[in-house]
Amino acid sequence: MSVHSHSIVAPQLFAFEQPFALQNGDTLPRFDLAVETYGTLNPAADNAVLICHALSGDHHVAGRHHPDDKYPGWWDNMVGAGKPIDTDKFFVVGLNNLGGCAGSTGPLSRNPATGTPYGADFPFVTVPDWVRTQALLADRLGIARWAAVVGGSLGGMQALQWTLAFPERVRHALVIASSPRLSAQNIAFNDVARQAIITDPDFHEGHYTRRHTLPQRGLRIARMMGHITYLAEHGLGHKFGRQRKHPHYQYHYGSEFEVESYLRHQGDKFSARFDANTYLLMTKALDYFDPAAEHGHDLQKALAHVRADFFVASFSSDWRFAPSRSHELVRALIGARKNVRYIEVPSQHGHDAFLMEDAPYINAVRAYMHNITVSPAAPS
């Protein structure tokens, strides 16, 4: 079945009842993953594409959940019939990562040991943990090898980790607006965001649900600060400039400039839908990711056993995951004699460009995916 922007899709919940050992030494007794699929798995099961989400993403990648749904999935411009990741050709899988707040087991889930939500007791998770749960999902779906694993930002880290942890199970990896490790500046931004949440009086050491409160003020500030870093200065200035709501200064600390109103609106929306503990976990997983560390900080050596071909994309105005971070990955892949195609896209959209429709980027993804070979579909 093809997926168009107006197509109605339904999430599925996959239960994994076996204990799952995490990288930090803790073990979850069981877990669920929220999943959406698009298109049809062919008889050879060689047309499957995994979409890995970024910090605030989830399993709802494309389509709509009901006829009155105002908003399609977060990558609806990329995934669907006739789109760059074409669901007439590929069977596409999106999931909400372990530790998420959109249906997968996470801090809001019931802790079997206590019967109450995990809250701050939910263990730390890492990118390698996520990839291992995704491998269990692939097994459940009958997918021995992905045609491609695709992700932007934190999703790109997962795509890279797939090629390292399961080299025989990935044919192509699309790593977009991402990095093989965070810079010190990125780690600093993440910590400021976490401190905004942790110091909110309603945080209660992560057990706010027990107190029937939400640390929305802290999460709102964290999102406002983060959102600034996802945008380019030129694009933000072009959109808002120094426009004010009133012709004269109001001499107060309310929302006076249009950019202030925009950021506060974004913070309000996010804090109403996202879980603070999940935000803390996701940003920490970003900080910890550094696959070269266990190879003497030699990324080329870490990539020695990778089998996948790579597509790497960066964006000129992305200062959160700057093109230099992609250059580092591309140089290491070339040094390790791996096949890699790289595009640096001129864009005014900053880090969020991987979600946008800059024509060179969209066309490059479309061309790369078009050249991935798959077996014929089953006769209709």
N, C-alpha and C positions, 0 to 999 in steps of 0.2 A: 504494500500500500504506500503510495506516495504521500509526502507531507508538504502541504502548502501553508502559507501564513495563516489561512483561515481554517486549517484542518484541526479537528478536535482530537486531542491525545489524552491518554489517561496514565498517571503514574502507577507503577507496580512496586510492591514491597517484597524483597527477597530476604528470607530469614536464614541465618547461618547459626545453627544450634551448637556447633563445636566450639570449644574454648579457642580464643585467639590471643597468642602471645605477642605483646607489643615490644618495640625496640627499647623502651625504657625499663623493661623487666616486669611490668604489670601484665596481667592476663584478664581479658574480658571473657566472662562465661559464655556469652553469645552476643550476636549483633544483627541488626537489620540494615539493609541498604535500600534507599529509595531510588528507583530507576525509571527512565523513559526510553523507549526504543522507537526508531523511525525507519521505514523501509522494510525490506524482507531479506532475511538471511538466505543466501543461495544454497543449493544442495552440497556444494563443496565447502561451505562455511569459510570462504576465503575473501568475502567482501565486507567484513565487519570493521567498523571504525569506532574507536573509543574517543569521546570528548571529555577531557578533564577540565574541571572548572577552576576559576580563580578564587580569590579570597571570599567574595560575597556571592558567588554563583551557587548553582544547585543543579539538580537533574533535569529541570525544565529548560531544555536547550532550544526547542522549536515548537511551532504550533501553538494552539490555545487549549485551555482546559474545559471551556464551555462556550456556547455561542455568544454570551454577553461578556466574555473575558476581554478587557480593554487592552491587555498587553500580551504579546506573544512571548515565547521563550527568549532568553537573553542573547542567543546567537541565531535568531531566526533569519537574519540577513545572510548567514553563511550556510545553514543547514536546511535542506528541503529539495523538492523536485525542481530540477533545472538550476539549482544554486551551486556555488563552488563545491560544497560537499553534497553531492547529488544523491538524494534518497531513491531515485529511480535506479541507481547503480549500487549504492552502498547500504548496508544495514548499520545504522548509527545508534550507538548506545551512550546515553548520558546518565550520570549518577550523582547523588549527593554524597560527599565524602563522609567517612566515619568521623564522628565528632561534630557533624553539621547540625543544623537546626531546621531542616526542611523534610524530615521524615526518617533519615538515617539515625542510627543510635548515636546519641550525643549527650551533652550535659542536661538537656531537658527530658531525657528518657528516664524511665523508672529503673533504679538500681535494684537488681534482684536480691541483693543482700539486705536491703533496708526497706524496700517497698515504696520509697520516696524518690524524687528526681535526683540524679547524680549530682547536679550542680558542680561545685568545685572539686568534688571527688572523682569526676570523670578524668581518666588518666591522660597524660600528654600523648599526642599522636604525631607521627612524622611522615614525611613524603614516602619513605620506604614502606611504612605501615599501610598507607593508602594504596600503594601499588600492589601490595600483597593481597589486600581485600579485593581489589579490582581483578586480580588473577583468579581468585575464588569465584567471582561473579562470571568471568569468562568461562571457567570450567562449567558452571551451572548452565550457561547459555549454549554450550557445545562449541565454543570458539577456541581452537587450539593456537591460532596465530592471528593477530590483528593485521588487516591490510594497512592500517595506519592508526597511530595514537596521536591525538591532536590536542594542543592546549596553549592558551595565552597566559602570560604572567606566571602565577603559581601553577596553573595548568601546564605550562611549558616545562616546568621543573618535573612534574609528574611524567610527562612524555619522555623526557630525558632519562628519568629513573627507570622507566620501563625498559629502555634499551640496555641499561646496565644490569638490572636485576633478572630480566628474562630475555636475553638477547635473541634466543631462538623463537620468541613468540611475537616479534614485531618486525614487519617488513619496512615500514616507513614511519618516521617521527617528524611531526611538524611542531617546532618549538618557536613560539611567536611572542615577541615583546617580553622576553624572559632572560634568565641568567643562570649560569652554573653555580652561583652563590650570590648572596646579598653583599652589597658594599657596607662599610661601617655606617655610612649616612643612612642607608635603608634600615639597618638595624636600629639606629637612633630614632628614626621616625616611628618605627613600630613600638619602641619602648615608650615614647611620649604618648602614643595612642593608648597603650595598655595602662599607663599611669592615670590617664584621664578617667578610665573605667574603674580601676582599683580604688582610687581615692574618692569616688562618688559615695556620699553617705548612705545611699541605698544599695551599695554593693554587698555589704555584710559578708565579706570574705568569700564571695562567690555563691553563697547560699541564700540569695535574695528571694527565691521562690518560697522558701520556708517562712519568710517574713511577709510574703504577699506584696513585695515591692519589685521594682525594676530600676537598674542604674541607667535610666535613659539619658540623664544629663551627661554622664561620662561618655556613654556610647555615642551620643549626638556630637560631642566635641571631637571624639576620636574620628568619626566619619567626616566631619567638616575638615579637619586637618588633613586626613588622608585624601579626601577628594581634591583638595588643592594640588597635592603632589601628582594626581593622576592626569591633570590638565596641563596644557602648555601655557606659558605666560602670554604668548602672542595670541593664542586662541581665546583665552579668557579675557584679555584686553579687547580683542576685536568684538567679542560678544557683549561685554558689559561696559568697557572703558571705565570712566568715572561717573557714569550716569547715576543720578539721584532720583528718589521718588518725588522730591519736592524741589522747587527752584532755588530755595534758600536753605542754608544750614539750619538744622533744628536744635543743635546743641544738646543732644542726649545720646545714650548708648543703645538705642533701639536700632532697628534695621533701616538705615538711612540711604546707603548706596545699594544699587541693584545687585551687585555681586554679593553683598551681605545677605540680602533677602534670598538669593539663590542658594547660597551655602546653608543657611538655616533651614530652608525647605528640604534640601537633600539630607541634612542631619536628622530632621524630624521624621522623614519617610523611613530612613534606614533604621533608626532606633525603635520604630514601631513594629518592624518586621523581623529584626535579626536578634539573635541571642548574644548577650555580652560575653558569656563564658566561651561560646564558640568563636567569637572574634579573638579572644585571647589565645585560644588553642591554634587557630589558623595562622595568626601572625608569628607565633613561636615556631610553628612548623616551617614557615618561610625562613626564619632566622637560622634554624638548625641545618638547613639543606646545604651540603657541601661535599659532593661525592668524591672530589679530589683529595679530601683530607686524609682518607685512609690509604692513599697512594702517594704519601709524601708531598701532598699538595701539587701533584703533577697531573693535570687534567688529561693530558694526552695519554698518560699511562692508564688512567682510569677508564679511558675509552677504547683500550686496546682490543677488548673482546666483543665490542659492539658489532652487530651485523646489519642493523637497519641503515637505510639511506635516510638522509636528513634534509628537511627544508627549514631554513632559519630565516626569520623576518624580524627586522627592527624598524623603528620609526624615528625620523630626524629630530622631532621635538620631544621625544620621551626622555625626560631627565631622571625619572624614577628607575627605569630599567634602560639605561642609555645604550645606544648602538655599540659602544665600546664593550659592553658585557656580551653582546652577541658575537662581536669580533673575537673575543677570547675563546668562545665555544667553537667558532668556525676554524680558527687557527689550530686548535687542538684536534679537531676532526680531520683536517687536512694532514696534520702531522702524523696522525694515526692511520692515514691512508683510507679514510672512509669517504663515501660519496656524499657530498653536501652541496646544496644550492642555497644561495644567500641573496636576499633582497633587502636593501635599506630604503624605506619608503619616505619620500618627502611628505610631511603631514603637519597640520596645525593642531591636531587633536591630542598631543601628548601621549601618555601611557594608555589612555582609553582608546587610542587609534585602533587597537586590535579588535574592538567591538564595532568600529565604524565602517564606512564604505568608501574609503580612499581607493580610487579606481586601480592604480598600479598594484596595490595589495590584493584586492579582490580578484583581479585578473591573474595574478601570480599563483594564488591558492587554487583557483579554478584550473589553471593549466597543469599544475603539479598533480592535483587529484585526478584530472582527466587521464594522465599518463600512467596511473596505477592500474595494472592489469588484474582482472578478476574473472572467474569462471562464469559461464552463462547462467542466467536465472532459470528457475524451473519453468517448464511450459505452462502457459496460463490456460 
